[in-house]
Amino acid sequence: MSDFDDKQSQLSALFKDANKTSLHDALKRAKGDLDRAVNIYLDQERRKRPLKQPKLEHFFDNVSKKIKLNDCDIHSTGEETKKIMQNDNFPTETAIIQQTSIKKVNPNDAFKWPSLTNSYNLKKPRRIIQPVLKLFRPQDISEKTPCTLIHDVLPKELANSLLKVMLKESETWHRSQWWLFERMVTSPRTSSFYISNEVKNTYDGDVYFNGKKTSNARQFLPEMEEARKIIMNIVNEKRKKKVM
């Protein structure tokens, strides 16, 4: 006996009243997998069962008898049909309305219902388009934005030396890469990560850049450190004036 026949015998033992042809087709569709064949066969049998529709008398409590087709003969007169309906206690139109709380509504009243009209007649709020904020003068920055423009923050000599040093440093910068929506993206420009001497001496934890841990953080150059202190002092003085 082959392995296929052995599994078919196992299926027949599980489903004794089943049609052998149906079991054979299920096992064949499952490609010899016994568990899949069981699921396929059960699914086929489930689909064969007709859905039972609820009958009308299930919705009414006062109907004690079922009206058979023989009682209402096609050739019976209208009077005979009325007698049959009265004898079987068939619910009247008034009783049905009272039990199901159904009210007759004029079709013209449907246009007065808020649920049907509001969804179409309600106007969407108009979007207010704000004009573009344009800054033409230096004083416009402090007047129209929460920012302060400060000219000539760095001394001329320090600014020139800092520019030359950073241009030289930029030759060793690289493009950053990171994952964005399961896709590796690359920055169109080169950059590098620097950390000040003060932070490096007081912070012993890991350094993160672009959302990931980095071990190649560069130390501030002397020109960068001097510029950082000047900018920090100016910012702190401005913040004190705003708080006061």
ZAMARGU-4260 file (C-alpha; in steps of 0.2 Angstrom, whole numbers, plus 5000, padded with zeros to 4 digits):
<rodrens>
0) 5000/5000/5000 | 5007/5017/4995 | 5008/5032/5007 | 4994/5040/4998 | 4982/5025/5000
5) 4988/5024/5019 | 4983/5042/5022 | 4966/5040/5012 | 4963/5025/5024 | 4966/5036/5039
10) 4954/5049/5032 | 4941/5036/5029 | 4943/5031/5048 | 4941/5048/5053 | 4925/5052/5043
15) 4917/5035/5042 | 4901/5042/5033 | 4910/5052/5021 | 4910/5050/5002 | 4927/5041/4997
20) 4928/5052/4981 | 4927/5068/4992 | 4940/5062/5003 | 4951/5057/4989 | 4949/5074/4981
25) 4953/5083/4997 | 4969/5073/5000 | 4974/5076/4982 | 4971/5095/4983 | 4982/5094/4999
30) 4996/5086/4990 | 4996/5071/5002 | 4996/5082/5018 | 4984/5074/5030 | 4981/5089/5041
35) 4977/5100/5026 | 4966/5087/5018 | 4955/5087/5034 | 4953/5106/5034 | 4949/5105/5015
40) 4936/5092/5018 | 4928/5101/5032 | 4927/5117/5023 | 4919/5108/5008 | 4906/5100/5019
45) 4903/5117/5028 | 4899/5125/5011 | 4887/5112/5006 | 4876/5115/5021 | 4861/5127/5016
50) 4859/5143/5027 | 4842/5142/5036 | 4832/5158/5033 | 4822/5164/5048 | 4803/5162/5045
55) 4791/5177/5047 | 4782/5169/5062 | 4798/5169/5072 | 4797/5188/5074 | 4779/5188/5081
60) 4774/5181/5098 | 4755/5179/5096 | 4756/5167/5081 | 4752/5150/5088 | 4750/5140/5072
65) 4759/5139/5056 | 4749/5143/5040 | 4751/5129/5028 | 4750/5130/5009 | 4736/5118/5009
70) 4725/5129/5021 | 4726/5143/5008 | 4722/5135/4992 | 4726/5144/4976 | 4708/5142/4971
75) 4699/5147/4987 | 4689/5163/4988 | 4693/5178/4997 | 4680/5175/5011 | 4688/5157/5014
80) 4705/5164/5015 | 4699/5177/5028 | 4691/5163/5038 | 4707/5153/5038 | 4718/5168/5044
85) 4705/5172/5058 | 4705/5154/5064 | 4724/5153/5064 | 4726/5169/5074 | 4736/5177/5060
90) 4742/5195/5066 | 4733/5209/5058 | 4742/5225/5051 | 4738/5234/5067 | 4746/5221/5078
95) 4762/5220/5068 | 4764/5239/5069 | 4761/5239/5088 | 4774/5224/5090 | 4787/5231/5079
100) 4785/5249/5083 | 4784/5253/5064 | 4776/5270/5060 | 4770/5275/5043 | 4780/5290/5037
105) 4775/5302/5023 | 4789/5301/5010 | 4789/5320/5009 | 4794/5321/5027 | 4810/5312/5024
110) 4817/5328/5017 | 4815/5336/5034 | 4826/5323/5043 | 4842/5330/5049 | 4852/5314/5046
115) 4847/5314/5027 | 4849/5333/5024 | 4863/5339/5035 | 4877/5328/5028 | 4874/5336/5011
120) 4869/5354/5015 | 4882/5357/5028 | 4895/5369/5021 | 4913/5365/5025 | 4923/5378/5035
125) 4932/5389/5023 | 4951/5388/5024 | 4959/5404/5029 | 4975/5407/5019 | 4987/5417/5029
130) 4999/5429/5019 | 5017/5424/5017 | 5027/5433/5031 | 5041/5443/5022 | 5055/5450/5032
135) 5063/5465/5023 | 5072/5474/5037 | 5082/5468/5052 | 5070/5475/5064 | 5056/5465/5056
140) 5064/5449/5063 | 5061/5455/5081 | 5044/5463/5078 | 5036/5448/5068 | 5045/5433/5075
145) 5051/5427/5092 | 5069/5428/5086 | 5083/5441/5087 | 5096/5445/5074 | 5113/5449/5080
150) 5126/5456/5068 | 5145/5453/5069 | 5144/5441/5083 | 5162/5434/5080 | 5177/5445/5079
155) 5183/5447/5061 | 5200/5437/5064 | 5191/5423/5072 | 5177/5422/5059 | 5190/5421/5045
160) 5201/5408/5054 | 5185/5397/5058 | 5180/5398/5040 | 5197/5392/5034 | 5198/5378/5047
165) 5180/5371/5043 | 5184/5371/5024 | 5199/5361/5027 | 5189/5349/5039 | 5175/5347/5026
170) 5187/5337/5015 | 5186/5323/5027 | 5167/5323/5029 | 5156/5310/5022 | 5138/5307/5018
175) 5126/5301/5031 | 5115/5285/5028 | 5100/5280/5038 | 5085/5269/5036 | 5068/5278/5031
180) 5053/5267/5029 | 5063/5251/5027 | 5074/5259/5014 | 5092/5265/5015 | 5093/5283/5011
185) 5109/5294/5009 | 5111/5312/5012 | 5115/5323/4997 | 5128/5333/5007 | 5143/5328/5018
190) 5144/5332/5036 | 5152/5327/5052 | 5148/5326/5071 | 5158/5337/5083 | 5157/5338/5102
195) 5164/5351/5113 | 5178/5349/5125 | 5167/5354/5140 | 5154/5340/5136 | 5166/5327/5132
200) 5175/5330/5149 | 5159/5329/5159 | 5149/5316/5149 | 5153/5298/5150 | 5138/5290/5141
205) 5136/5285/5123 | 5135/5298/5109 | 5121/5296/5096 | 5120/5305/5079 | 5106/5303/5066
210) 5097/5291/5078 | 5111/5279/5080 | 5126/5276/5091 | 5142/5284/5085 | 5160/5281/5090
215) 5168/5294/5078 | 5163/5310/5086 | 5176/5323/5083 | 5182/5335/5096 | 5180/5354/5094
220) 5194/5363/5086 | 5201/5378/5096 | 5193/5390/5084 | 5176/5381/5086 | 5178/5381/5105
225) 5181/5400/5106 | 5167/5404/5095 | 5155/5393/5105 | 5159/5402/5121 | 5156/5419/5113
230) 5139/5414/5106 | 5134/5405/5123 | 5138/5421/5133 | 5127/5432/5120 | 5113/5420/5121
235) 5112/5419/5140 | 5112/5438/5141 | 5098/5439/5129 | 5088/5426/5139 | 5091/5436/5155
240) 5083/5452/5147 | 5068/5442/5141 | 5065/5434/5158 | 5067/5451/5167
</rodrens>
